[in-house]
């Protein structure tokens, strides 16, 4: 007996090209109108265009708002369609709308007398049996092998797949009569199982019972003739399963000869996907150069993701990128999936969307290799306070981005006098205006500009109380000691609490209901941003989208490049060229009187620390 060692190609979604036909809603209470989840193949067969269609004699079991299972059979007028009507043929006198135990109808394909259903919290479970022997069908699943389930509050239902599958492609001169699949780690592939049907948009799940079988066989009847030049497809339905140490396929032909195809590589079958194996000539061995012109298959060796973990907020998105190795792999197709799509979904371009609080694992699979990213979704901040500035102008409620709500304008902003806001020394209640060079978005110095007022310059070294007195609001202090304006040093001037539980102080310049942002809030905002650009007022700067990958449609806030005032000479410069935005967090080196801030210029954006006596911009966050 020869053994052929092969490796798996990419997982492939079984996608329908066209939409399902519109169901005709029946007025007969004993009629169910059912359509199939058209992103994936289900039961019955796939046509030439990969549309999924019902077959003659199809039967389903319906638990119509009760634990009583009724048998339904497809109407002849629905055969061959993607949306079908089924009539009650159970012999029961029960009207399908008569159940009052449950809030939903639970429907399962294929029908079996032994299926039982029960309510489990807000969801439902079904005790089912996956057949240990499936029937071959040309370029499709065998009749009754691809389980699916539906939950609905009425008689119009849409099925979702419970299983996935494996596609084996064989060449040769043999006539195949059966194919048996076994995992190398005793994976359970058929027999007793529990299906969970969810009442929200979560995809169904299946758990194999302890007594489940460790193999499944595809029965090919009197035999399927292979071809030496064109591969013949054999599709086996399977529960979602990780073959941790590979699997073995035993192929039997019409002469009762057996052929073994096996791999020791990790491979994963996902719900609603096919694990596609590359074509293999039956009876050949790895490295066999017997003269056939078989295509050389270069297996996938690894899949790497751009991130192994993500922290998102409800409604936010993040882009994951998968890299498949080696570069010359035969099939580098990547299939994306989420094990908890109610929390975080992912499309086939790797875009993750956070839907509700919780955790999920996003997977990228290619050639039997899988990489995962842990996704934690939290509730986002809610804009609830109006931002009313020091002039009494109401600018609205700001923009909620991740864990913070950002003010609509810079602190000290005034439409005509301080268009970029004022510049603040760290820990001071009052800011001052700007007078200095202005640069356009291309970095060209286009001359000097001035705000309505500019400060007088005095040498620093004042106490907190004196330095923050209103009468000294238009004085800028040069650095006194190690880069600070205050003596003695005070680390609590803008936050008397902690980084995780900030408390606004009397020296905080933000309006009522708002405060200076923490380091974490600024750092989170800094995760994603636009290219260097100008806003509607012609101000150079960046749009920041924080935890969500930047696009024009996600929540974002614009930070203009307001320039700065230097703590040693008191001069201002770089408006239009760079932006510096204070956080409330002091630098943790006692010998340097620094504080942390968000800094950007050109294509550079990062958190930094520098002298507290410098004059920087400030963007408040909602308390």
VENZI-V973576 format. One record per pair of residues at least 6 apart in sequence whose ideal C-beta (glycine too) atoms are under 6 Angstrom apart, sorted by the first residue. I is the first residue (numbers start at 1). J is the second residue. If there is no record, write none. Layout:
# VENZI-V973576
((I/J) (I/J))
This chain:
# VENZI-V973576
((2/283) (2/285) (3/260) (4/261) (4/280) (4/284) (4/285) (5/286) (6/280) (7/263) (7/265) (7/299) (8/267) (8/275) (8/277) (8/367) (8/368) (9/276) (9/278) (9/331) (9/367) (10/331) (10/333) (10/366) (10/367) (11/273) (11/275) (11/335) (11/365) (12/274) (12/276) (13/273) (14/40) (14/41) (14/274) (16/38) (16/50) (16/51) (16/52) (17/49) (17/50) (18/51) (20/35) (20/38) (20/82) (20/83) (21/81) (21/82) (21/83) (23/33) (23/35) (23/83) (25/33) (26/85) (29/95) (29/96) (29/97) (30/88) (30/96) (31/85) (31/87) (32/72) (32/86) (32/155) (33/85) (33/156) (34/84) (34/157) (35/83) (35/158) (36/42) (36/52) (36/159) (37/159) (37/160) (40/161) (40/272) (41/52) (42/52) (42/146) (42/148) (42/159) (42/161) (43/109) (43/146) (44/54) (44/55) (44/58) (45/55) (45/140) (46/140) (47/53) (51/82) (53/80) (53/82) (54/74) (54/78) (54/84) (56/79) (58/74) (59/73) (59/111) (60/72) (60/86) (60/107) (60/109) (60/111) (61/69) (61/108) (61/111) (61/115) (62/70) (62/72) (62/107) (63/69) (63/106) (63/117) (64/96) (64/99) (64/105) (65/99) (65/102) (65/105) (66/99) (66/101) (67/117) (70/88) (70/90) (70/92) (71/89) (71/90) (71/111) (72/86) (72/88) (73/89) (74/84) (74/86) (75/85) (75/87) (78/84) (78/85) (102/119) (104/151) (104/153) (105/152) (106/117) (106/124) (106/151) (106/197) (107/150) (107/157) (108/126) (108/149) (109/148) (110/144) (115/126) (115/128) (116/127) (117/124) (117/126) (118/125) (122/199) (123/196) (123/198) (123/199) (124/197) (125/194) (125/196) (126/195) (128/193) (128/195) (129/192) (130/190) (130/193) (132/190) (132/213) (132/216) (133/217) (133/219) (134/142) (134/145) (134/218) (135/142) (135/143) (135/219) (136/142) (136/218) (136/220) (139/233) (141/235) (141/237) (145/237) (146/163) (146/237) (147/162) (147/163) (148/159) (148/161) (148/162) (149/162) (149/195) (149/197) (149/204) (150/157) (150/158) (150/159) (151/197) (151/199) (160/203) (160/204) (161/272) (162/195) (162/204) (162/206) (163/237) (163/239) (164/238) (164/240) (164/269) (164/270) (164/271) (164/273) (165/235) (165/236) (165/237) (165/238) (165/274) (166/236) (166/238) (166/275) (167/233) (167/235) (167/274) (167/276) (168/234) (168/277) (169/231) (169/233) (169/279) (170/226) (170/232) (170/282) (171/228) (171/231) (171/279) (171/281) (172/226) (172/281) (172/282) (174/226) (174/253) (174/282) (175/223) (175/225) (175/253) (175/254) (176/220) (176/224) (176/251) (176/253) (177/220) (177/223) (177/252) (177/254) (178/217) (178/219) (178/220) (178/252) (179/218) (179/234) (179/249) (179/251) (180/215) (180/217) (180/250) (181/216) (181/236) (181/249) (182/215) (182/248) (183/243) (183/247) (184/245) (184/246) (185/244) (185/245) (186/214) (187/241) (188/208) (188/212) (189/216) (189/238) (190/213) (190/216) (191/212) (191/213) (192/209) (192/211) (192/212) (193/206) (193/208) (193/209) (194/207) (195/206) (196/205) (197/204) (200/342) (202/342) (203/341) (206/239) (218/234) (218/236) (223/254) (226/232) (231/279) (238/269) (240/269) (240/270) (240/271) (241/269) (242/268) (243/267) (244/266) (245/264) (246/263) (246/264) (246/265) (248/262) (249/261) (250/258) (250/260) (251/259) (252/258) (259/282) (259/283) (265/368) (267/368) (268/365) (268/370) (269/275) (270/337) (273/335) (278/297) (281/294) (297/330) (298/328) (298/329) (298/330) (299/367) (300/324) (300/329) (300/366) (300/367) (300/369) (301/325) (301/326) (302/325) (302/369) (303/322) (303/324) (303/364) (303/366) (303/369) (303/371) (304/323) (304/371) (305/320) (305/322) (305/364) (305/371) (305/373) (306/320) (306/321) (307/373) (308/373) (309/374) (310/318) (310/375) (311/376) (312/318) (312/354) (312/377) (312/547) (313/378) (313/380) (313/402) (313/547) (314/354) (314/356) (314/379) (314/380) (316/354) (316/547) (316/548) (317/351) (317/353) (317/548) (317/549) (318/352) (318/549) (319/351) (319/549) (320/350) (320/352) (320/373) (322/334) (322/364) (324/332) (324/366) (332/366) (334/364) (334/366) (335/365) (336/346) (336/348) (336/350) (336/364) (337/363) (338/344) (338/345) (338/346) (338/360) (338/362) (339/361) (340/360) (343/356) (343/358) (343/360) (343/377) (344/352) (344/354) (344/360) (344/375) (344/377) (345/353) (346/352) (346/362) (352/362) (354/377) (357/377) (357/378) (357/379) (358/377) (359/376) (360/375) (361/372) (361/374) (362/373) (362/375) (363/370) (363/372) (364/371) (380/400) (381/400) (381/403) (381/404) (381/405) (382/400) (383/397) (383/398) (383/400) (383/405) (385/513) (385/622) (386/394) (386/397) (387/395) (387/398) (387/407) (387/408) (388/394) (388/511) (389/511) (391/414) (395/408) (395/409) (396/408) (398/405) (398/406) (398/407) (398/408) (399/406) (399/555) (399/557) (401/546) (401/555) (402/524) (402/546) (402/547) (404/521) (404/621) (405/622) (406/557) (406/621) (407/619) (407/620) (410/421) (410/617) (410/619) (411/421) (411/509) (411/510) (411/618) (411/620) (412/418) (412/421) (412/422) (412/431) (413/421) (417/452) (418/451) (420/560) (420/562) (421/617) (422/431) (422/432) (423/431) (423/432) (423/565) (423/615) (424/431) (424/618) (425/485) (425/613) (425/615) (426/582) (426/595) (426/612) (427/493) (427/494) (428/468) (429/468) (429/507) (429/509) (430/473) (432/455) (432/476) (433/451) (433/453) (433/454) (434/451) (434/563) (434/572) (434/575) (435/450) (435/454) (435/572) (436/572) (436/573) (437/445) (437/448) (437/573) (438/446) (438/449) (438/575) (438/576) (439/445) (439/576) (439/577) (440/446) (441/534) (441/540) (455/474) (455/475) (455/476) (456/475) (457/476) (457/570) (458/475) (458/477) (459/478) (460/477) (460/478) (460/479) (460/480) (460/485) (460/613) (461/480) (461/487) (464/486) (464/490) (467/486) (468/507) (476/570) (477/485) (478/570) (479/567) (479/568) (479/611) (479/613) (480/487) (482/592) (482/593) (483/593) (483/611) (483/613) (484/593) (484/612) (484/613) (485/613) (489/593) (491/586) (493/507) (494/508) (494/516) (494/584) (495/502) (495/584) (496/503) (496/505) (497/503) (499/518) (502/518) (504/515) (508/515) (508/516) (510/620) (513/623) (514/620) (514/622) (515/623) (516/584) (517/583) (517/621) (518/584) (519/583) (519/585) (519/596) (521/621) (522/583) (522/598) (523/607) (524/546) (525/544) (525/546) (526/598) (527/546) (527/547) (528/545) (528/549) (528/550) (529/542) (529/544) (529/550) (529/605) (530/542) (530/543) (530/550) (534/540) (535/558) (539/560) (540/561) (540/576) (541/558) (541/559) (541/560) (541/561) (541/579) (542/559) (542/600) (543/556) (543/558) (544/557) (545/554) (545/556) (548/554) (559/579) (561/576) (561/577) (561/578) (561/579) (562/579) (562/617) (563/574) (563/575) (564/580) (564/615) (564/616) (565/572) (565/615) (567/611) (567/613) (567/614) (577/601) (578/601) (579/600) (580/597) (580/599) (580/616) (581/597) (581/598) (581/617) (581/619) (582/597) (582/616) (582/618) (583/596) (585/596) (586/595) (587/594) (587/595) (587/609) (593/612) (594/609) (594/610) (595/612) (596/609) (597/616) (598/607) (599/608))
